[in-house]
């Protein structure tokens, strides 16, 4: 009888807590994964509205950044076709997302003989790929795949855009932007050298940026602009709201405003030069500015640009991450090879590093460094290696309330 009374009292206490929105929100904030949050939202309409509130989702993301599910790694072997593989990464606890990781791992991008279908960009479960091979020459064929939904039909993008690897081209990059309705907009940023006259043999002094936007499966011209700045080497680019930040010249970041088709510049921090320095750009949480993440002599420096000047947001010593024994890296291992930045996550929350034969994940918030992948002897001979992370979908996709069997 006493046990029944205790059990009833406990149930009443739990029920009372769950009836208080403030306490329930604090509980939902700590469920860990967006997938768990979607399940919780199906309990009843009240939970649904709390979990899908945009203010709540911003708090949830701050506490629970999207997890890394795997890596697409491809490179250029010296005497064989381009090779790509997916490396699964199971977060903790692994059983909660193991099925999703297996689904992505089992998905293959369709190819034909003498072709390679390479991942170029990934966001919210969508993977933008480029078909490379003799069949296409320099007419790059692009596709959009959804490995988490294998039954979904891949989108083939036409017409193909011609990419000439010899001058006057300097490079291209695919960028994405999430719209208010959760959909993705794709932008193709193509940079080429600008000659004063057609057929001129005089070396070009400037370059032109051509931006195409994907609409209904077709690339449509969006913006063309020619900044009056010296010719440089095309490097990393990032799209933040309506501006494309590009590293092209030695001392400046070129900023292309997609609304006005105009250029401006942001001077790089003291001591940072392109392409001599190892750095990448990332967006800030509110999208109002940019982070610059630089790696030099095993020291990672995160700088933020605000109010027309750079300031240091954080500094991380990789050796300290290993020395604290909070990862699977040792101090000797950290010193064994020079690291290189291969990718910087949104809000500079994580950095993917290549350290010799290892690919490592640096969590900049927790200051942990762990090994994700050890390259084979053949892969270590590749001329270049690209690493594209596959992250959990964010924000989570909630079922339509009218079609969702939630309790009142």
C-alpha positions in Angstrom: 0.0 0.0 0.0 2.8 2.3 0.9 4.6 1.5 -2.4 1.4 2.4 -4.3 1.1 5.7 -2.5 4.8 6.5 -3.2 4.3 5.7 -6.9 1.2 7.8 -7.2 3.0 10.7 -5.5 5.9 10.4 -7.9 3.5 10.4 -10.9 1.7 13.5 -9.6 5.0 15.3 -9.2 6.1 14.4 -12.7 2.7 15.5 -14.1 3.0 18.8 -12.3 6.4 19.5 -13.7 5.3 18.6 -17.2 2.3 21.0 -16.9 4.7 23.9 -16.3 5.9 25.3 -19.7 9.1 26.8 -18.2 10.3 23.5 -16.7 9.2 21.5 -19.8 11.2 23.8 -22.1 14.3 23.3 -19.9 13.8 19.5 -20.2 13.3 19.6 -24.0 16.4 21.7 -24.4 18.4 18.8 -23.0 17.1 15.9 -25.1 20.4 16.1 -27.1 19.4 15.2 -30.7 16.9 16.9 -33.1 15.5 13.4 -33.9 14.6 13.0 -30.2 13.0 16.5 -30.2 10.8 15.6 -33.1 9.6 12.5 -31.2 8.9 14.6 -28.2 6.9 17.0 -30.3 4.5 14.2 -31.2 3.4 13.7 -27.6 0.7 16.4 -27.7 -0.1 19.7 -29.3 1.3 21.7 -26.4 4.7 19.9 -26.7 4.6 20.3 -30.4 4.2 24.1 -30.2 6.9 24.4 -27.6 9.4 22.3 -29.5 8.8 24.0 -32.9 8.9 27.6 -31.6 11.8 29.4 -33.4 13.0 31.1 -30.2 13.2 27.6 -28.6 15.0 26.2 -31.6 17.7 28.9 -31.4 18.3 28.0 -27.8 18.3 24.3 -28.6 20.9 24.7 -31.4 23.2 26.7 -29.1 23.2 23.9 -26.6 23.1 21.1 -29.1 25.0 21.9 -32.3 24.3 19.6 -35.3 26.3 16.4 -35.0 28.7 15.1 -37.6 27.5 11.9 -39.2 30.3 11.2 -41.6 32.8 12.5 -44.1 33.0 12.4 -47.9 36.7 12.1 -48.8 38.0 12.2 -52.3 41.4 12.9 -53.9 43.4 12.7 -57.0 45.6 9.6 -57.2 48.7 10.0 -59.4 48.0 7.1 -61.8 44.3 6.2 -61.3 40.9 7.7 -61.5 39.6 10.0 -58.8 38.4 8.1 -55.8 35.7 8.9 -53.2 34.6 7.2 -50.1 32.2 7.9 -47.2 33.6 7.6 -43.7 30.9 7.1 -41.1 31.2 8.9 -37.8 29.0 7.7 -34.9 28.2 10.3 -32.3 27.7 9.4 -28.6 25.5 7.6 -27.8 25.8 5.8 -31.2 22.6 3.8 -31.0 20.4 6.9 -31.4 21.8 7.8 -34.8 23.3 4.5 -36.0 20.4 3.8 -38.5 20.8 7.3 -40.1 24.6 6.8 -40.5 24.1 3.3 -42.0 21.5 4.8 -44.5 24.0 7.5 -45.6 26.9 5.0 -45.8 24.8 2.6 -48.0 23.9 5.4 -50.5 26.0 5.6 -53.6 26.0 8.3 -56.2 25.3 6.8 -59.7 28.2 6.9 -62.2 29.1 5.3 -65.5 32.4 3.9 -66.6 35.4 6.3 -66.4 33.3 8.7 -64.2 33.5 10.0 -60.7 30.5 11.6 -58.9 32.1 13.8 -56.3 30.5 15.5 -53.3 31.2 19.3 -53.5 28.9 20.7 -50.8 26.6 19.3 -48.2 23.9 21.0 -46.1 20.7 19.8 -44.3 21.1 16.3 -45.7 21.4 17.4 -49.4 24.6 16.6 -51.2 25.6 18.7 -54.2 27.8 16.5 -56.5 29.8 17.0 -59.7 30.2 14.3 -62.4 33.7 14.3 -63.7 35.0 12.3 -66.6 36.0 12.2 -70.3 32.3 12.0 -71.2 31.7 15.6 -70.1 35.1 17.2 -70.9 34.9 20.5 -69.2 31.1 20.6 -69.2 30.5 20.0 -65.5 27.3 18.0 -64.8 25.8 18.6 -61.4 23.3 16.7 -59.3 21.6 17.1 -55.9 21.2 13.9 -53.8 19.5 13.2 -50.5 21.3 10.1 -49.0 19.0 10.1 -45.9 16.0 9.4 -48.3 17.4 6.9 -50.8 14.0 6.6 -52.5 14.0 10.3 -53.4 15.0 11.0 -57.0 18.3 12.8 -57.5 18.0 16.2 -59.2 20.0 16.5 -62.4 20.9 20.1 -63.1 20.8 21.5 -66.6 22.2 23.1 -68.6 25.7 22.3 -67.8 28.0 25.2 -67.1 31.3 25.2 -69.0 34.4 25.3 -66.8 37.6 26.0 -68.6 40.5 24.9 -66.3 43.1 26.9 -68.3 43.2 30.8 -68.3 41.1 32.8 -68.2 39.3 30.7 -65.5 40.5 31.0 -61.9 38.0 28.8 -60.1 34.4 28.1 -59.0 32.6 27.2 -55.9 29.1 26.1 -55.0 27.4 27.9 -52.0 24.1 27.4 -50.3 21.7 29.6 -48.3 18.8 28.5 -46.2 15.6 30.4 -46.9 12.9 31.2 -44.4 10.8 28.2 -45.4 13.7 25.9 -44.7 14.5 25.2 -48.4 18.0 25.6 -49.8 19.1 28.0 -52.5 22.1 27.0 -54.5 24.6 29.6 -56.0 27.4 28.8 -58.4 30.2 31.4 -58.1 32.5 31.3 -61.1 35.5 33.6 -61.3 37.4 34.3 -64.4 40.2 36.6 -65.5 39.1 39.7 -67.5 40.9 40.8 -70.6 40.6 44.4 -71.8 40.0 43.1 -75.4 38.8 39.8 -76.8 41.9 37.8 -78.0 44.3 40.1 -76.2 47.7 38.7 -75.3 48.3 41.3 -72.6 48.1 39.6 -69.2 44.8 40.4 -67.5 44.8 42.8 -64.5 41.3 42.2 -63.2 38.8 39.4 -62.7 35.1 39.0 -63.1 32.7 37.1 -60.7 29.7 35.4 -62.3 27.0 34.1 -60.0 24.3 31.7 -61.1 21.3 30.7 -59.0 19.6 27.3 -59.4 15.9 27.7 -60.2 13.7 24.8 -61.3 16.7 22.7 -62.1 18.3 25.3 -64.3 21.2 27.6 -63.7 20.1 31.2 -64.2 22.4 34.2 -64.3 22.0 36.1 -61.0 24.9 38.6 -60.8 27.9 39.6 -62.7 30.5 42.1 -61.3 34.0 43.1 -62.1 35.9 44.6 -59.1 38.8 46.9 -59.8 41.2 44.9 -57.8 44.3 43.1 -58.8 44.2 39.5 -60.2 44.6 36.9 -57.5 44.3 33.2 -56.8 40.8 32.0 -56.1 40.5 30.5 -52.6 37.8 29.9 -50.0 34.4 31.5 -50.2 31.4 31.7 -47.9 27.9 33.0 -48.4 26.4 34.9 -45.4 22.9 36.3 -45.9 23.2 38.2 -49.3 27.0 38.6 -49.4 29.7 36.3 -50.8 33.0 36.7 -48.9 35.9 35.5 -51.2 39.6 35.2 -50.6 41.2 36.2 -53.9 43.9 38.8 -53.2 46.9 38.6 -50.9 45.7 41.1 -48.3 41.9 41.5 -48.6 38.7 39.6 -48.5 36.5 40.6 -51.5 32.8 41.0 -50.6 30.2 40.6 -53.4 26.7 42.0 -52.5 24.2 39.9 -54.5 21.5 42.5 -54.1 23.5 45.4 -55.6 26.1 43.5 -57.7 28.8 45.6 -56.1 32.1 44.8 -54.4 33.7 46.0 -51.2 36.8 44.7 -49.4 37.7 43.7 -45.8 41.4 43.8 -45.0 42.8 40.6 -43.6 44.1 40.6 -40.0 47.8 41.6 -39.5 50.0 38.7 -40.3 47.4 36.8 -42.4 48.0 36.5 -46.2 46.3 34.5 -49.0 47.3 31.9 -50.0 50.4 31.8 -47.7 48.4 31.5 -44.5 46.3 28.5 -43.6 42.9 29.9 -42.8 39.2 29.6 -43.6 36.1 31.8 -43.1 32.8 31.0 -41.3 29.6 32.8 -40.4 28.7 34.1 -37.0 25.5 32.8 -35.3 23.5 36.0 -36.1 24.9 36.2 -39.7 26.0 39.8 -39.2 29.7 39.2 -39.6 32.4 36.6 -40.2 34.9 34.5 -38.3 38.4 33.9 -39.6 40.0 30.7 -38.4 43.7 30.5 -38.8 46.1 27.7 -37.9 49.8 28.5 -37.3 52.4 26.3 -35.5 49.8 24.1 -33.8 47.9 27.2 -32.6 44.3 27.8 -33.8 43.2 31.4 -33.6 39.5 32.4 -34.1 39.1 36.0 -35.0 35.8 37.9 -35.5 35.2 40.9 -37.7 32.9 43.6 -36.2 32.7 47.3 -36.3 35.3 47.5 -39.1 38.1 45.7 -37.2 39.3 42.3 -36.2 39.4 41.0 -32.6 40.4 37.6 -31.2 37.4 35.5 -30.1 39.4 32.4 -29.0 42.8 30.8 -29.1 43.4 27.0 -28.9 46.6 25.1 -28.6 46.3 21.7 -30.3 49.0 20.3 -28.1 47.0 21.2 -25.0 44.0 19.4 -26.4 46.0 16.3 -26.7 47.9 16.8 -23.4 44.7 17.0 -21.4 44.1 13.3 -22.2 40.5 14.1 -23.2 40.9 12.6 -26.7 42.5 9.7 -28.5 45.5 11.9 -29.5 48.9 12.0 -27.7 51.3 14.8 -27.5 53.8 12.9 -29.6 51.1 12.2 -32.2 50.2 16.0 -32.3 53.9 16.8 -33.0 54.4 14.1 -35.6 53.0 16.1 -38.5 51.9 19.6 -39.4 48.2 20.1 -39.4 46.2 21.7 -42.2 42.6 23.1 -42.1 40.3 21.2 -44.4 37.0 22.5 -43.3 35.5 24.9 -40.7 31.9 24.4 -39.5 29.2 27.0 -39.2 29.8 29.5 -36.4 33.4 28.1 -36.2 32.0 25.4 -33.9 34.4 22.7 -35.2 37.4 22.4 -37.5 38.4 19.4 -39.6 42.2 19.0 -39.7 44.5 16.8 -41.8 47.5 15.8 -39.7 49.7 13.5 -41.7 47.7 10.3 -42.3 45.0 11.3 -39.9 41.8 13.3 -40.3 40.9 14.8 -36.9 37.9 16.7 -35.5 38.5 19.7 -33.3 35.5 20.8 -31.2 36.3 24.4 -30.5 33.8 24.8 -27.7 34.8 21.7 -25.7 38.5 21.9 -26.8 38.6 18.2 -27.7 40.6 16.7 -30.5 39.8 13.2 -31.8 40.7 11.1 -34.8 38.0 10.4 -37.3 39.9 8.5 -40.1 43.3 7.1 -40.8 44.2 7.2 -44.5 45.7 4.2 -46.3 49.1 4.2 -47.8 47.6 4.8 -51.2 45.6 7.8 -50.0 48.6 9.4 -48.5 50.1 9.6 -52.0 47.1 11.6 -53.4 48.0 15.0 -54.8 45.1 16.7 -53.1 42.4 15.7 -50.6 38.9 17.2 -50.2 36.9 16.5 -47.1 33.2 17.4 -47.0 31.3 16.8 -43.8 27.8 15.3 -43.7 25.9 16.8 -40.8 22.6 16.2 -39.1 19.7 18.1 -40.6 19.0 21.5 -39.0 16.5 22.8 -38.2 14.5 19.6 -37.6 11.6 18.8 -39.9 8.4 18.5 -37.8 5.4 16.7 -39.3 2.5 18.8 -40.3 0.2 19.2 -37.3 -3.0 18.4 -39.3 -1.4 15.1 -40.4 0.2 14.3 -37.1 -1.6 12.0 -34.7 -0.7 14.0 -31.6 -2.9 14.1 -28.5 -4.9 17.2 -27.7 
